[in-house]
Amino acid sequence: MIRPRVSFFHATPSRSLGTLALLEELGADYELHLLDLAAGTQRQPAYLAINPMGKVPAILHQGALVAEQPAVFIYLADLYSEAGLAPAVDDPLRGPYLRWLVFYGSCFEPALLDRSMQREPAPAARSPYGSWDDVLNALTAQLAHGPWLLDERFTAADVLWGIALDWTVKFGMVPETPAIRAYIDRVTVRPAIRRAVEKDAALRAAKQG
């Protein structure tokens, strides 16, 4: 099937490594546009005209902007459905799959930010995630079910979480429990993930050179 190419807006180092990894897993046809966060190119008019929030990752496909990492993952995995990384709408795993993709942005990132800034979470009635322990315990419990978030089924959600946990564990933001370490290792050993990490490292080295 021939599809219009995906324009992918990336920065290194940044969370958009996860989207690069997903594009590689999907075997997607994409054109990479590199932004320099240190130079502030994400806040220049040229990029703000594409994504007014000035964030990465973002993609353009058939003239439409898709931003916010969970939305990007949902869109791409459905676009390349033949790769099998997204349960179909009538699959019983579709709900849990969407839950864990959205949980990343709605609970994990806000909790991680508060934790890294040493801020107390909002009162329980107004907190989007409850407490850091609530978030970590929910994730750890899910990882106990099997090798992947959806037990035996590897999905785009694992690409998102594997890359995110790899970075946050390296920076000491998430505890390196045996279960989390084993999960990271299962994700990052995959050939497409390794290819994305190598591409990202090459982009970073070229930028610095």
Secondary structure, 3 states (H helix, E strand, C coil): CCCCCEEEEEECCCCCHHHHHHHHHHCCCEEEEEECCCCCHHHCHHHHCCCCCCCCCEEEECCEEEECHHHHHHHHHHHCHHHCCCCCCCCCCHHHHHHHHHHHHHHHHHHHHHHHCCCCCCCCCCCCCCCHHHHHHHHHHHHCCCCECEECECCHHHHHHHHHHHHHHHCCCCCCCHHHHHHHHHHHCCHHHHHHHHHHHHHHHHHHC
